[in-house]
Amino acid sequence: MDRGFAGTAPEVRAVAQWHEALNGGDVDRLVDLSHPDVEVSGPRGAGRGAQLLRDWANRAGVRLVPRRVFHASETVAVEQDASWTSTETGETTLIQTVASVFIVREGLIASVVRHDSLSEALSVAGLDESDATENS
């Protein structure tokens, strides 16, 4: 698991597995780890469903490397180093720091919403520094 996922909470483990599947290019596993009606949202739009998640994962060429993790109840916010690789040219962008808020229900990712900054993600999620996991 990535270094930011030291927490043993099941919600944190689910988010860690989701990152591993995404970064490993295992789209089938990514979908299996997500609710069939998963909400996916970011700067380019929002939608729902496993097919939307599958299409996004296949198209985006994104790699999200966790840095810091915050958790309370079913909500997990993750600060991430993000890079995108073009499916057309194979070129990878410079790393940008972003953050995503995950909602985990019954062991599955029910929602993933990307934000431009950790402070924005924490504010939206109702979390703060006191919700950081042990090794964040």
C-alpha positions in Angstrom: 0.0 0.0 0.0 1.0 3.6 -0.5 2.8 5.3 2.3 -0.1 7.5 3.3 -2.4 4.6 4.1 -1.1 3.5 7.5 -4.6 3.6 9.1 -6.3 0.3 9.7 -9.9 1.7 9.3 -11.8 -0.3 6.7 -12.6 3.0 4.8 -9.0 3.9 4.6 -8.1 0.4 3.4 -10.8 0.6 0.7 -9.4 3.9 -0.6 -5.8 2.5 -0.5 -7.0 -0.5 -2.7 -8.8 1.9 -5.0 -5.5 3.9 -5.5 -3.6 0.7 -6.1 -6.0 -0.5 -8.8 -6.0 3.0 -10.5 -2.3 3.4 -10.5 -1.8 -0.2 -11.5 -4.1 0.2 -14.5 -6.4 -2.5 -13.2 -9.7 -1.0 -14.3 -11.8 -4.1 -13.6 -10.6 -4.1 -10.0 -11.1 -0.4 -9.7 -14.8 -0.9 -10.8 -15.1 -3.9 -8.4 -13.9 -1.7 -5.5 -16.6 0.9 -6.4 -20.3 1.0 -5.9 -22.2 0.3 -9.1 -23.7 3.9 -8.9 -20.4 5.5 -7.9 -20.3 9.3 -8.1 -17.3 10.6 -10.0 -16.7 14.3 -10.0 -13.9 16.7 -10.9 -13.0 19.9 -12.7 -14.3 18.5 -16.1 -17.7 17.4 -14.8 -19.6 14.9 -12.7 -21.5 11.8 -13.3 -22.5 8.4 -11.8 -22.0 4.8 -12.5 -19.5 2.0 -13.0 -19.3 2.6 -16.8 -18.5 6.2 -16.3 -15.7 5.3 -13.9 -14.4 2.7 -16.3 -14.5 5.1 -19.2 -12.7 7.8 -17.1 -10.0 5.4 -15.9 -9.4 4.2 -19.4 -9.3 7.7 -20.9 -7.7 9.9 -18.2 -4.3 8.3 -18.0 -4.1 9.7 -14.5 -1.8 8.5 -11.7 -2.7 9.7 -8.1 0.0 9.1 -5.6 -1.2 9.6 -2.0 0.6 12.0 0.3 -1.6 12.7 3.3 -4.7 10.9 4.4 -7.6 12.3 6.6 -10.4 10.1 7.9 -13.6 10.4 9.9 -16.6 8.0 9.7 -17.2 7.1 6.0 -15.2 10.0 4.6 -11.6 9.8 3.5 -9.7 12.8 2.1 -6.4 12.2 0.3 -3.8 14.8 -0.7 -2.3 13.4 -3.9 0.5 14.0 -6.4 -1.3 13.8 -9.7 0.1 13.3 -13.2 -1.5 12.5 -16.5 -0.1 10.5 -19.4 -1.5 11.3 -22.8 -2.9 8.2 -24.5 -2.1 9.8 -27.9 1.5 11.0 -27.3 2.6 9.0 -24.2 3.8 12.3 -22.7 3.4 12.7 -18.9 2.5 16.1 -17.4 4.4 17.6 -14.5 3.1 16.5 -11.1 0.4 18.7 -9.6 -0.8 18.4 -6.0 -4.6 17.8 -5.8 -6.9 16.2 -3.2 -9.8 13.8 -3.5 -12.7 13.2 -1.1 -14.0 9.6 -1.0 -17.2 8.3 0.6 -17.0 4.7 1.5 -20.2 2.7 2.1 -20.3 -1.0 2.9 -16.7 -1.4 1.9 -17.1 0.2 -1.6 -16.2 3.6 -2.9 -19.6 5.3 -3.3 -18.1 8.7 -4.3 -14.9 10.2 -5.4 -14.6 14.0 -5.9 -11.4 15.7 -6.9 -10.5 19.1 -5.7 -7.7 21.5 -6.6 -6.3 21.7 -3.1 -6.2 19.9 0.2 -7.7 22.9 2.1 -10.7 22.9 -0.3 -11.2 19.1 0.0 -11.0 19.2 3.8 -13.5 22.1 4.0 -16.0 20.4 1.7 -15.6 17.1 3.6 -15.9 18.7 7.0 -12.5 17.4 8.1 -9.4 19.1 9.5 -5.8 18.4 10.6 -7.1 16.5 13.6 -8.5 13.9 11.3 -5.1 13.0 9.8 -4.2 9.4 9.9 -1.1 8.3 11.9 1.5 8.5 9.2 0.1 11.2 7.0 
